[in-house]
Amino acid sequence: MLFPKIYVTVRSRRNVLLQFHFPYLRKVNQHPCLPKRTLTTRLFLFVCCCGFLSAQAQPTNDSTFYKNALQTAVTNYREAAGSNLQIYKGAEYANYYANTVGNPFFLSDSLQRGTVSYDGIVYPDLPLKYDLVSDELLLQTPQQILIKLAPEKVDSFVIKDHVFVKLRSDNSRQGIPTTFYERLYKGNVSVWLKARKQPTRTFNPEDPDRFTQYDTYYIEKGGQYQEASDEKSLLSFFGEQRAAVKKYLHKESVRFKKQPGAALVTAAAYYDSLKK
């Protein structure tokens, strides 16, 4: 995690040194709406609590101690900063699809717990929504207001174990627009999905519009991206191993036409196994 500038140090009984970094603490502590010494006092209490825990607890291993202490650090930092965290400085979200059947969001219309890397800072356990029509990540603030996060500051996010990464179109990523892609598989060959939703009209003018989802799949190898629109384009990506991958897909009864995502992930994983 990228938490530079200010350090809080904790030692476990096994002499494991932990340093927690709080990037915006100085900025937030100078916020005119906050009374002086509010964050300083909370940070002091946090250090005392960590010292007490490290003296009393007997963790089963260092990784468990680190994980628990890190979670405590993040929780205390967020509680100290409250609604003054930079991630809460977005514009309010407006729903323009009230008369459309379905919803524009990823997975569900309900808020989903997730993690966001925002402006280089990782914020865990946030209430999120991902609008697949406007391609905007939404966050519910402590005041129960749904806001839009600045897209240029969102590097990646996770919702229900689904990992989204912003891929930027440049010389090494030609042919893909700069936006968020879900990473379905990561290896020597990686598989990406770009999901979009659009309101579509029905044949009967009296019926309301409906949301339709469109999925575009990409394969990545060595920084090169290729859209996989059918089994032929999928197999062409594997060069000399094309026949072996095709045979394996048929053996596993995975058909691109019916299960494009599963076919891509299966092919990529099998291709990686051939390279070992």
KEROKOL-860321 format. One line per field, with one value per residue (C-alpha): x, y, z; residue number from 0. Coordinates in steps of 0.5 Angstrom, whole numbers. Each point is the difference from the previous one (the first is absolute). Example, Ala and Ser with C-alpha at 12.3 -4.5 7.8 and 13.67 -1.06 7.14 Angstrom:
# residues 2
px <- (25 2)
py <- (-9 7)
pz <- (16 -2)
nr <- (0 1)
//
This chain:
# residues 276
px <- (0 2 0 6 2 -2 2 -3 5 -3 5 -3 3 4 3 -4 1 -7 0 -7 0 -5 0 -5 0 4 -5 -6 3 1 -8 -3 -6 3 2 7 4 -6 4 6 -4 -3 7 3 -6 1 8 -2 -5 5 5 -5 -2 7 2 -6 -2 4 -1 0 5 3 -5 -6 3 2 -7 -4 4 0 -8 0 5 -5 -6 3 2 -7 -3 5 -1 -8 -3 6 3 2 -4 -6 1 -4 -6 -7 -3 -7 -3 -3 -3 -6 -5 5 -1 5 6 7 4 5 -3 -5 -4 2 7 5 6 7 7 2 7 -1 5 5 -3 -4 -6 -3 -7 -4 -8 1 -4 3 -4 1 -4 4 6 1 1 -4 1 -5 2 0 -6 -4 1 2 6 4 8 4 2 7 1 -2 5 -3 -6 -3 -7 -2 7 -1 6 0 6 1 3 3 1 7 5 0 -7 -3 -7 -3 -3 2 -5 -1 0 -1 6 -3 7 7 6 5 -7 -5 -7 -4 -8 -3 -7 -5 -7 -5 -7 -3 -7 -5 -4 -7 1 -5 5 6 7 4 7 5 7 5 7 6 6 7 6 7 7 6 -3 -4 -7 -5 -8 -3 -6 -1 4 4 3 1 4 4 3 4 4 4 -5 -6 -2 2 -5 -5 0 0 -6 -4 2 -3 -6 1 -3 2 -7 -4 6 5 2 1 3 5 2 1 4 5 1 1 5 4 0 4 5 2)
py <- (0 7 4 4 6 -1 -6 -4 -6 -6 -6 -7 -5 -3 7 1 7 3 7 3 6 5 5 5 1 6 3 -2 2 7 0 7 -4 -5 2 0 -6 -4 -5 1 -2 -6 -2 0 -5 -4 -1 -2 -5 -3 0 -3 -6 -1 -1 -5 -4 -6 -1 -6 2 7 0 0 5 5 -1 1 6 3 0 3 6 1 0 5 4 0 2 6 3 -2 4 4 -5 2 -6 3 7 -3 3 -3 -5 1 -6 1 -7 0 -2 -5 -8 -3 4 3 -3 -6 -6 4 6 0 2 -5 0 1 3 6 3 7 5 -5 -2 -6 0 -6 -2 5 0 1 -1 0 3 -4 5 7 -4 3 -3 3 0 1 5 0 5 -5 4 -4 4 -2 -1 4 -5 3 -2 -7 -5 -6 -3 -7 -1 -7 -3 3 4 6 3 7 -2 6 0 2 -3 -7 0 2 -2 0 7 2 -2 -5 -8 -6 -4 -7 -4 2 -4 0 1 5 0 7 1 7 0 5 2 4 2 -3 1 -6 -1 2 8 -1 -4 3 0 -6 -1 -4 -3 0 -4 1 -5 1 -4 3 -3 4 6 -1 0 -3 -1 -7 1 -8 -6 1 7 -4 -6 5 3 -6 -1 -7 -3 2 -7 -3 6 -2 -7 1 5 -5 -6 5 1 8 4 7 1 -2 2 5 2 -7 -2 5 -1 -8 1 5 -4 -6 4 2 -7 -2 5 -3)
pz <- (0 -1 6 0 5 7 4 6 2 4 2 1 5 -5 -2 -6 -2 -3 -3 -2 -4 0 -6 1 7 0 -5 4 6 -3 -2 2 2 5 7 1 3 -2 -4 4 6 -4 -3 7 3 -6 2 7 -2 -5 6 4 -5 -2 8 1 -6 -2 -7 -3 -6 -2 -6 4 5 -6 -3 6 2 -7 0 7 -3 -6 4 5 -6 -3 6 2 -7 -1 -5 -2 -4 -7 -3 3 -4 -6 -4 2 -4 -4 -3 -7 -1 5 -6 -3 2 4 3 -3 5 0 4 4 1 7 3 0 5 -3 -1 -4 -2 0 -2 2 7 2 3 2 2 -3 -2 -8 -7 -7 -5 -6 -5 2 2 7 7 5 8 6 4 8 -1 -5 -6 -6 -4 -6 1 -5 -5 -1 7 0 -1 1 5 2 1 3 -3 -6 -2 -5 -2 -4 -7 -3 -8 -2 -4 3 1 -7 -2 7 3 6 5 6 -2 4 1 -1 0 1 -2 -6 -4 3 -1 0 0 -2 2 -2 1 -5 1 -6 -3 -1 -6 3 1 6 4 4 -2 3 2 -5 2 -5 1 -3 1 -1 1 2 -1 1 0 -6 0 -5 0 0 -4 -1 0 -6 3 7 -3 -5 6 2 -6 0 6 -4 -1 7 3 -5 2 7 0 -4 5 6 -4 0 -6 -1 -3 6 6 -3 7 2 -7 1 7 -2 -6 4 6 -5 -4 6 3 -7 1 7)
nr <- (0 1 2 3 4 5 6 7 8 9 10 11 12 13 14 15 16 17 18 19 20 21 22 23 24 25 26 27 28 29 30 31 32 33 34 35 36 37 38 39 40 41 42 43 44 45 46 47 48 49 50 51 52 53 54 55 56 57 58 59 60 61 62 63 64 65 66 67 68 69 70 71 72 73 74 75 76 77 78 79 80 81 82 83 84 85 86 87 88 89 90 91 92 93 94 95 96 97 98 99 100 101 102 103 104 105 106 107 108 109 110 111 112 113 114 115 116 117 118 119 120 121 122 123 124 125 126 127 128 129 130 131 132 133 134 135 136 137 138 139 140 141 142 143 144 145 146 147 148 149 150 151 152 153 154 155 156 157 158 159 160 161 162 163 164 165 166 167 168 169 170 171 172 173 174 175 176 177 178 179 180 181 182 183 184 185 186 187 188 189 190 191 192 193 194 195 196 197 198 199 200 201 202 203 204 205 206 207 208 209 210 211 212 213 214 215 216 217 218 219 220 221 222 223 224 225 226 227 228 229 230 231 232 233 234 235 236 237 238 239 240 241 242 243 244 245 246 247 248 249 250 251 252 253 254 255 256 257 258 259 260 261 262 263 264 265 266 267 268 269 270 271 272 273 274 275)
//
